[in-house]
Amino acid sequence: MKLLMVLDGVDFPLAPNPRLACRVAWELAEMGHTVHILYMAGFEKDLPALPSHENLTLLPLLFPAEAQMEQILEHGARGGTPVIRRLARLAAHPLCAEAAFRRIVLHRPARIERCRRKIELYCARNCYDAVLTVNAPYHSAEALMNASVGAKRLVWEMDPLADSPTDQGPRAANLEFTLCQKADGLFITREIERLCCEPGRLMSNYRRKIAVLDFPSFVAPESQPLAPAKVPDAPTRVVFVGSLYKDLRTPHFALELFEALDLPGVELTLVGGGWENYPPELPESARQKLGDRLRITGPLAPDAAEAELEKADILLNLGNASDTQLPSKIFEYFSTCKPVLTLAKSPTDPSLPYLEKYPLSLTIQEAEGLEPAVLEKVRDFLAKNACIRCDSQQVARLFEANTPRAVARAFLEGLESCTV
């Protein structure tokens, strides 16, 4: 098979979706398939460093004005720099101002049209069997639906678009309808299938086109991770790695919990972006209590974030408010074989079934609050499990379906079933 995979890292260069898709592309190349990756990025430095493979080719497509515009406007977050100052900075960059007008007013960023033309160009040159866009964001999917190509048009929805608790409004609903009508195949997560394919919902009318793919984010450890030796007076490092959002995934309860625990030998590290969604004073109460036992790093490059995971004793998972969005990071946590403390927002959190299978896991519901029994449960979990690691072979068996190779095989099977 010859496949053109279209990835979009313009708005958020550190977003996981393109990185996960690249893992699947590598596995498909290993299986003998030809995979070309049309990678949209803001700047050359944001392009992925793909391992060399004769069946794998990277085709860069850069959008510096759109990327800089997103940075200047701070992705439209309510916190952060006052809007008037953002607009003043934007006015100093005419190309960025034009990009903002096309994006915000016309709802037609240049990315869509340029991506469409590139898809048509590469399809004419290479005669692909299929073109697959990986979303969100959905600009590449719009481009593909408008492209004149002979290849099968496929869309992989890693994040929900419409007809879900995180519905993004009329434009999203219209695009979802277009995708259902025009795409030859739709690949969705189990969580999207569970809620969006119920009778009466839009996707339920197109089940013949739909196949389910798990997140390809579990990489089985090559050997059993060594449990660290207990070192007197060494702190227990609790680490969260991921993005924060205004409502979907928030740090409030985590800060309140560790402030209430106030354990002298425990450090809390929060790695990732999204703090601009909250008032600057949000972490100050916890910082006054915890001092340098609270670290907030902001966004880090993947290698640096990986280093923080390596140093962690306990991993912190912040639950999503949406039932249709499973944090792909959870399987990367499992890959470490380290204990996982989850702070869930609801009893229907989509990560809970996976966490129940994981041998070293404790889940606290936010609704439980900061009662003494809750604090004692967390305190006990941290004390007893900081130097314990799961059996790597057991974990590998439990989450084999989430390895990139298993997802690549499922993609090939789904391609046959949903495009007949």
Secondary structure in CASP SS format (residue, H / E / C, confidence):
PFRMAT SS
TARGET T0000
AUTHOR 0000-0000-0000
METHOD secondary structure of the structure
MODEL  1
M C 1.00
K E 1.00
L E 1.00
L E 1.00
M E 1.00
V E 1.00
L E 1.00
D E 1.00
G C 1.00
V C 1.00
D C 1.00
F C 1.00
P C 1.00
L C 1.00
A C 1.00
P H 1.00
N H 1.00
P H 1.00
R H 1.00
L H 1.00
A H 1.00
C H 1.00
R H 1.00
V H 1.00
A H 1.00
W H 1.00
E H 1.00
L H 1.00
A H 1.00
E H 1.00
M C 1.00
G C 1.00
H C 1.00
T E 1.00
V E 1.00
H E 1.00
I E 1.00
L E 1.00
Y E 1.00
M E 1.00
A E 1.00
G C 1.00
F C 1.00
E H 1.00
K H 1.00
D H 1.00
L C 1.00
P C 1.00
A C 1.00
L C 1.00
P C 1.00
S C 1.00
H C 1.00
E C 1.00
N C 1.00
L E 1.00
T E 1.00
L E 1.00
L E 1.00
P E 1.00
L E 1.00
L E 1.00
F C 1.00
P H 1.00
A H 1.00
E H 1.00
A H 1.00
Q H 1.00
M H 1.00
E H 1.00
Q H 1.00
I H 1.00
L C 1.00
E H 1.00
H H 1.00
G H 1.00
A C 1.00
R C 1.00
G C 1.00
G C 1.00
T C 1.00
P C 1.00
V H 1.00
I H 1.00
R H 1.00
R H 1.00
L H 1.00
A H 1.00
R H 1.00
L H 1.00
A H 1.00
A C 1.00
H C 1.00
P H 1.00
L H 1.00
C H 1.00
A H 1.00
E H 1.00
A H 1.00
A H 1.00
F H 1.00
R H 1.00
R H 1.00
I H 1.00
V H 1.00
L C 1.00
H C 1.00
R C 1.00
P C 1.00
A H 1.00
R H 1.00
I H 1.00
E H 1.00
R H 1.00
C H 1.00
R H 1.00
R H 1.00
K H 1.00
I H 1.00
E H 1.00
L H 1.00
Y H 1.00
C H 1.00
A H 1.00
R H 1.00
N H 1.00
C C 1.00
Y C 1.00
D C 1.00
A E 1.00
V E 1.00
L E 1.00
T E 1.00
V E 1.00
N E 1.00
A C 1.00
P C 1.00
Y C 1.00
H H 1.00
S H 1.00
A H 1.00
E H 1.00
A H 1.00
L H 1.00
M H 1.00
N H 1.00
A C 1.00
S C 1.00
V C 1.00
G C 1.00
A C 1.00
K E 1.00
R E 1.00
L E 1.00
V E 1.00
W E 1.00
E E 1.00
M C 1.00
D C 1.00
P C 1.00
L C 1.00
A C 1.00
D C 1.00
S C 1.00
P C 1.00
T C 1.00
D C 1.00
Q C 1.00
G C 1.00
P H 1.00
R H 1.00
A H 1.00
A H 1.00
N H 1.00
L H 1.00
E H 1.00
F H 1.00
T H 1.00
L H 1.00
C H 1.00
Q H 1.00
K H 1.00
A C 1.00
D C 1.00
G E 1.00
L E 1.00
F E 1.00
I E 1.00
T C 1.00
R H 1.00
E H 1.00
I H 1.00
E H 1.00
R H 1.00
L H 1.00
C H 1.00
C C 1.00
E C 1.00
P C 1.00
G C 1.00
R C 1.00
L H 1.00
M H 1.00
S H 1.00
N H 1.00
Y H 1.00
R H 1.00
R H 1.00
K H 1.00
I E 1.00
A E 1.00
V E 1.00
L C 1.00
D C 1.00
F C 1.00
P C 1.00
S C 1.00
F C 1.00
V C 1.00
A C 1.00
P C 1.00
E C 1.00
S C 1.00
Q C 1.00
P C 1.00
L C 1.00
A C 1.00
P C 1.00
A C 1.00
K C 1.00
V C 1.00
P C 1.00
D C 1.00
A C 1.00
P C 1.00
T E 1.00
R E 1.00
V E 1.00
V E 1.00
F E 1.00
V E 1.00
G C 1.00
S C 1.00
L C 1.00
Y C 1.00
K C 1.00
D C 1.00
L C 1.00
R C 1.00
T C 1.00
P C 1.00
H H 1.00
F H 1.00
A H 1.00
L H 1.00
E H 1.00
L H 1.00
F H 1.00
E H 1.00
A H 1.00
L H 1.00
D C 1.00
L C 1.00
P C 1.00
G C 1.00
V E 1.00
E E 1.00
L E 1.00
T E 1.00
L E 1.00
V E 1.00
G C 1.00
G C 1.00
G C 1.00
W H 1.00
E H 1.00
N H 1.00
Y C 1.00
P C 1.00
P C 1.00
E C 1.00
L C 1.00
P C 1.00
E H 1.00
S H 1.00
A H 1.00
R H 1.00
Q H 1.00
K H 1.00
L H 1.00
G H 1.00
D H 1.00
R H 1.00
L E 1.00
R E 1.00
I E 1.00
T E 1.00
G E 1.00
P C 1.00
L C 1.00
A C 1.00
P H 1.00
D H 1.00
A H 1.00
A H 1.00
E H 1.00
A H 1.00
E H 1.00
L H 1.00
E H 1.00
K H 1.00
A C 1.00
D C 1.00
I E 1.00
L E 1.00
L E 1.00
N E 1.00
L E 1.00
G C 1.00
N C 1.00
A C 1.00
S C 1.00
D C 1.00
T C 1.00
Q C 1.00
L C 1.00
P C 1.00
S C 1.00
K H 1.00
I H 1.00
F H 1.00
E H 1.00
Y H 1.00
F H 1.00
S H 1.00
T H 1.00
C C 1.00
K C 1.00
P C 1.00
V E 1.00
L E 1.00
T E 1.00
L E 1.00
A E 1.00
K C 1.00
S C 1.00
P C 1.00
T C 1.00
D C 1.00
P C 1.00
S C 1.00
L H 1.00
P H 1.00
Y H 1.00
L H 1.00
E H 1.00
K H 1.00
Y C 1.00
P C 1.00
L C 1.00
S E 1.00
L E 1.00
T E 1.00
I E 1.00
Q E 1.00
E H 1.00
A H 1.00
E H 1.00
G C 1.00
L C 1.00
E C 1.00
P H 1.00
A H 1.00
V H 1.00
L H 1.00
E H 1.00
K H 1.00
V H 1.00
R H 1.00
D H 1.00
F H 1.00
L H 1.00
A H 1.00
K H 1.00
N H 1.00
A C 1.00
C C 1.00
I C 1.00
R C 1.00
C C 1.00
D C 1.00
S H 1.00
Q H 1.00
Q H 1.00
V H 1.00
A H 1.00
R H 1.00
L H 1.00
F C 1.00
E H 1.00
A H 1.00
N H 1.00
T C 1.00
P H 1.00
R H 1.00
A H 1.00
V H 1.00
A H 1.00
R H 1.00
A H 1.00
F H 1.00
L H 1.00
E H 1.00
G H 1.00
L H 1.00
E H 1.00
S H 1.00
C H 1.00
T C 1.00
V C 1.00
END
